[in-house]
Amino acid sequence: MTSIRNTIETRKAGVLNIYFTAGHPTLESVPIIINELEKAGADLIELGMPYSDPLADGPSIQRSSEIALKNGQTIDRLFDQVREARKTASIPLILMGYYNQLLQYGEEKFVINAKKAGIQGMIIPDLPMEVYESRYMNLFSSNHMEISFLITPMTSEQRIRQADRLSSAFVYVVSRSSVTGRQEDLTGEQLAYFEKIKSMNLLSPTLAGFGIHDRQSRNAAGQYFNGVIVGSAFIRALEEGGSDYSHTVKTFMARL
């Protein structure tokens, strides 16, 4: 398995990172969806750790988290699902969740068990960069666990540079000042923001997320960054597609 960063740097452009919530629609669907996404051409997969009080997630992902928790999803079950998927899948896998989940599980235990299961990176939106650098960077580095930090249209240039320096996987470019899931055309203000980030010549690869849902939005963001992250639109496709995950994934990927 290649690292997340190497995967992006080898592909250079057009990278497609697909997000879905682990345990949604069912507990059994997780390894199936991972394998189907890899076969359909995804470059990276982001597994959402269902959480009852998410900060950045819009209605679709919040609903999927509620369903996953009702299904009985836990962190240890997620690790078991990843181990099952790793029997056949080699695609880089990223965990996306919240700082409290690491604290409750035990930070060192969490990182070690995630790596053993076959996870290669994490996105923890509410983990302060300063806390990561002072408390966890050595833990992540020694376990070869990559991390990505988020920047938004409100992030100062100084903190953008800090996120660039600390992100060992990629910088997650939040495309708009909102939660996930809004399907709107890119505005002139957003495009100016994209131009600004591109002109900064960051050292890390960049992937744009929040609001990327079809070929048009993927291509528009792809002009500025190494690729995109698609989440809420795929969650909705899974909810509408029934139990034929192979057909759902193929149809959705064709839209992108």
VOMIZA-290931 format. One record per residue (C-alpha): residue number from 1; x, y, z. Coordinates in steps of 0.1 Angstrom, whole numbers, m for minus. Layout:
VOMIZA-290931
PT   pos      c1      c2      c3
PT   NUM       X       Y       Z
...
END
This chain:
VOMIZA-290931
PT   pos      c1      c2      c3
PT     1       0       0       0
PT     2      13      34      m9
PT     3       9      64      14
PT     4     m18      89      10
PT     5       7     116       1
PT     6      25      94     m24
PT     7      m8      85     m40
PT     8     m17     121     m46
PT     9      17     132     m57
PT    10      19     103     m82
PT    11     m15     111     m96
PT    12      m7     149     m94
PT    13     m42     160    m105
PT    14     m78     147    m106
PT    15     m75     128     m73
PT    16    m108     116     m61
PT    17    m114     110     m23
PT    18    m148      95     m15
PT    19    m162      98      20
PT    20    m188      76      36
PT    21    m199      70      72
PT    22    m187      37      86
PT    23    m218      17      97
PT    24    m242      33      72
PT    25    m263      20      56
PT    26    m254     m12      75
PT    27    m225     m26      96
PT    28    m219     m52      70
PT    29    m217     m27      41
PT    30    m184     m11      51
PT    31    m159     m36      36
PT    32    m182     m41       5
PT    33    m183      m3      m2
PT    34    m146       1       3
PT    35    m139     m27     m23
PT    36    m165     m14     m47
PT    37    m151      22     m46
PT    38    m116       9     m52
PT    39    m128     m11     m82
PT    40    m147      19     m96
PT    41    m116      41     m96
PT    42    m115      61     m63
PT    43     m80      71     m53
PT    44     m86      75     m16
PT    45    m114      66       8
PT    46    m124      86      39
PT    47    m143      67      65
PT    48    m164      88      88
PT    49    m164      77     125
PT    50    m201      83     135
PT    51    m204     109     162
PT    52    m234     123     181
PT    53    m222     159     181
PT    54    m204     167     149
PT    55    m191     202     142
PT    56    m186     203     105
PT    57    m212     179      91
PT    58    m244     189      73
PT    59    m278     171      75
PT    60    m269     141      52
PT    61    m238     131      71
PT    62    m254     138     105
PT    63    m283     115      95
PT    64    m259      88      84
PT    65    m240      90     117
PT    66    m273      86     136
PT    67    m282      55     116
PT    68    m247      41     120
PT    69    m248      46     158
PT    70    m283      30     160
PT    71    m268       1     140
PT    72    m243      m4     168
PT    73    m212      10     151
PT    74    m182      15     174
PT    75    m146      23     169
PT    76    m135     m13     175
PT    77    m161     m25     150
PT    78    m148       0     125
PT    79    m113     m14     130
PT    80    m127     m49     124
PT    81    m144     m38      92
PT    82    m112     m22      80
PT    83     m93     m54      87
PT    84    m119     m74      67
PT    85    m117     m49      38
PT    86     m79     m51      38
PT    87     m81     m88      28
PT    88     m87     m76      m7
PT    89     m84     m37      m8
PT    90     m51     m18     m10
PT    91     m65      17     m15
PT    92     m54      43      11
PT    93     m79      47      39
PT    94     m84      78      61
PT    95    m104      82      93
PT    96    m124     114      97
PT    97    m138     121     132
PT    98    m135     143     162
PT    99    m110     149     190
PT   100    m133     136     217
PT   101    m134     102     201
PT   102     m96      99     204
PT   103     m97     111     240
PT   104    m124      87     250
PT   105    m107      57     233
PT   106     m72      67     244
PT   107     m51      86     219
PT   108     m21      63     218
PT   109     m42      32     217
PT   110     m64      47     190
PT   111     m35      56     166
PT   112     m18      22     172
PT   113     m50       2     167
PT   114     m60      22     136
PT   115     m26      16     120
PT   116     m28     m22     128
PT   117     m62     m23     112
PT   118     m50      m8      80
PT   119     m57      29      83
PT   120     m31      53      69
PT   121     m43      87      78
PT   122     m67     109      99
PT   123     m87     141      96
PT   124     m97     155     130
PT   125    m113     189     123
PT   126    m114     201     160
PT   127     m79     190     169
PT   128     m60     223     173
PT   129     m28     223     153
PT   130      m8     235     183
PT   131     m20     206     204
PT   132     m12     182     176
PT   133      23     195     173
PT   134      31     196     210
PT   135      13     163     221
PT   136       7     140     191
PT   137      30     146     162
PT   138      56     122     175
PT   139      29      96     181
PT   140      16      99     146
PT   141      50     100     130
PT   142      63      69     149
PT   143      33      50     137
PT   144      35      62     101
PT   145       0      78     105
PT   146      m6     107      82
PT   147     m28     137      91
PT   148     m46     165      72
PT   149     m56     198      86
PT   150     m84     220      73
PT   151     m83     255      60
PT   152    m113     277      52
PT   153    m120     310      35
PT   154    m117     326      69
PT   155     m82     311      77
PT   156     m54     336      79
PT   157     m23     332      57
PT   158      m2     324      88
PT   159     m25     295      98
PT   160     m26     283      62
PT   161      11     280      62
PT   162      10     262      96
PT   163     m16     237      82
PT   164       7     232      52
PT   165      37     225      74
PT   166      19     201      97
PT   167      m2     182      71
PT   168      17     150      63
PT   169     m11     138      39
PT   170     m27     168      23
PT   171     m42     201      31
PT   172     m80     199      32
PT   173     m94     230      15
PT   174    m129     237      28
PT   175    m145     254      m2
PT   176    m170     275      16
PT   177    m179     288      50
PT   178    m206     263      58
PT   179    m212     227      69
PT   180    m209     198      44
PT   181    m236     190      18
PT   182    m246     223       2
PT   183    m250     219     m35
PT   184    m245     253     m51
PT   185    m224     267     m80
PT   186    m191     281     m71
PT   187    m192     318     m65
PT   188    m168     345     m76
PT   189    m157     349     m39
PT   190    m149     312     m37
PT   191    m129     312     m70
PT   192    m109     342     m56
PT   193    m102     321     m25
PT   194     m91     292     m47
PT   195     m68     315     m67
PT   196     m53     327     m34
PT   197     m45     292     m22
PT   198     m31     282     m55
PT   199      m9     313     m57
PT   200       6     305     m23
PT   201      24     274     m38
PT   202      19     253      m7
PT   203      43     224      m2
PT   204      16     199       6
PT   205      m9     185     m19
PT   206     m44     201     m17
PT   207     m78     185     m19
PT   208    m110     206     m19
PT   209    m142     195      m1
PT   210    m176     207      10
PT   211    m201     211     m18
PT   212    m183     189     m45
PT   213    m211     167     m58
PT   214    m209     162     m96
PT   215    m186     164    m126
PT   216    m190     201    m130
PT   217    m180     210     m94
PT   218    m153     184     m94
PT   219    m137     199    m126
PT   220    m141     235    m114
PT   221    m123     228     m81
PT   222     m98     205     m99
PT   223     m84     235    m118
PT   224     m69     248     m86
PT   225     m61     217     m65
PT   226     m48     182     m68
PT   227     m82     168     m64
PT   228    m115     168     m45
PT   229    m133     152     m16
PT   230    m169     140     m22
PT   231    m191     130       8
PT   232    m227     141      13
PT   233    m236     134     m23
PT   234    m223      98     m20
PT   235    m241      94      13
PT   236    m274     103      m4
PT   237    m266      79     m33
PT   238    m261      51      m8
PT   239    m295      59       8
PT   240    m313      59     m25
PT   241    m295      29     m41
PT   242    m307       1     m19
PT   243    m285     m30     m12
PT   244    m269     m33     m46
PT   245    m238     m14     m36
PT   246    m219     m23     m68
PT   247    m245      m7     m90
PT   248    m248      24     m67
PT   249    m210      30     m66
PT   250    m206      25    m104
PT   251    m235      48    m112
PT   252    m222      75     m87
PT   253    m187      74     m99
PT   254    m198      77    m135
PT   255    m215     110    m125
PT   256    m181     123    m113
END
